């Protein structure tokens, strides 16, 4: 009776005469394959359930970046609710900083971006600057007591 690794069952036992039990080996292999398949399915299900929490994003572009900054500026101008608080709040210093950042992107990328990207950024800047001036004028025309009562209208910056 041979006691070589070839003559052992999956559980370490040998058949009489040192013969390998092929049926036992196949069952062990099939169990392993089934376990791997089950783990793959579970991983895929977990990935699918997390896809709603972290959906895939489009490729980054200069237009998307400048649009994101413009949206933040609009929130700082009180046109959109603040994403953290859900309230309309005017923060002129933040709005000015974001508008200047979009302008910086435009200036630093001149000659390296398409006409379409350049036009989109110039239009964004034009709209943001006009809105900034309008909000600033509206706040300047409000009585001081009204500004203090309503932080959503610019009492806090």
C-alpha positions, 0 to 999 in steps of 0.5 A: 500500500503506497502512502504517496500524496497521489494515493490519498483522498481529499481528507488524507485517507487512501483506498486499499491498494493505494488507488485514488478515489476519483469520485471523492476528488471530483466532489471536492473540486465541485464543492470548491467551484460552487463556493467560488461561484457563490462568492462571485455572485455575492461580490457582484450583488454587493457591488450592485447594492453599492452602485446606488451609493456611489454611481459611476461618474462621467469622465472629467472635463474642463467644462464639468469642472467649471460648471461645478464651480459655477454651481457652487458660486450660485449657491453662495449667491443665494440662488440655490440652497446650500448643499450642507444646510439646505438653506438659501444663504448669501456669501459674497466673499465665497461667491467672488472667490469661486467666480475668480477661480473659474476666471483663473481656469479660463485664463490659464487654459487659453489656447489649450481649450476648444472654442466651445469650452472657451465660449461656455466658460465665458458665458458662465462668467458673464452670468455669474458676474451679472448675478453677483452685482445684482445680489450685491446691489440688493444687499446694499439697498436693504436696511441694516436691521433687515440684513441682521434679521435675515442671515439667508439674505446676506447677514452672514458672509 
